[in-house]
């Protein structure tokens, strides 16, 4: 009856057209939900998911990762889903996660930017995903897996960008790496139960590591291409550099125009990797990308006006670290509480870290108490589990 009401509502139904419309709608139900009740129509025994998996097998590159043959998840899913492939589900789980939403208030290069046009960790992630999907589509790789890895690659990043990561790395026993923390986010803190290929891609997106799938290799290049180009643009907007300051040979090779420079880097990866098992760049292209990246470290990432406030940000992380470690000991003497403190601080946004610091260390009226309910709950839960 609901189907009939639906068609009566959206169209002017004549007796002759009604049967055809209901028949078509029933056909859709067959395809999507794999319903197998008796009708006079031809039986359809495949779901949309199965059709998408079959399409991957026939249309994608032989080197692409096929969702039908995923290595699986740490726990089997309770119910199969008839519309999305496994890697589509990974992408959607990441997209709807709390850690993904927090990226909008985490630093890319400029700390806590008030200018609406500077990149944040979220917009960086979206640009990585766009570049990676463009390359994957051109190489006939699995776009869904590529996008899932792209969206999840920086979920474990600290407040204040690499400055925060550097401070935690100096404080935590065994060090701190945002890619490893990103895996901890998806595997434990939010327990997204992602496919192994997605988790491995997130883990190995940092340069110097060896991704196992071509889709993860694409993300590794896309991450570098994205931040080189948008960090140049943001630095020009902030008047820290001008386009003319870039190395002359890099300008001659890539152009001083952002769009052309970005396009040439992407095309280099595609032309060097097409119909090959390994995703790579040409030797010449890689030479100039590396030179441009080195120049940016010397002129933007280290001792530039963009980093003028990093000493203050470092102090915030250090003091929060001491405070929450001491607070944890009041509720639980377990030696592993340090790990909980790491998870709590690394999950903060820039603004939240600043506000917590102000609440804890800056004098305030008596009627405005400090609230650490979320952290105390994490500590108590950890103690109860022991």
Secondary structure, DSSP 8 states (H G I E B T S, - for coil): -HHHHHHHHHS---HHHHHHHHHHHHHHHHHHH------SS------HHHHHHHHHHHHS-TTS--GGG----SS--SS--SSS-HHHHHHHHHHTSHHHHHGGGSBSSSTT--STTS-BHHHHHHHHHHHHHHHHHHTT--HHHHHHHHHHTTTT--TTHHHHHHHHHHHSTT---HHHHHHHIIIIIS-----HHHHHHHHT-STTS--SSHHHHHHHHHHHHHHHHHHHHHHHHTTS--GGGS-HHHHHHH-SSHHHHHHHHHHHHHHHHTTSSS----HHHHHHHHHHHHHHIIIIISSSGGGTTHHHHHHHHHHHHHHHHHHHHHH---TTHHHHHHHHHHT--HHHHHHHHHHHHS---TTS----HHHHHHHHHHHHH-
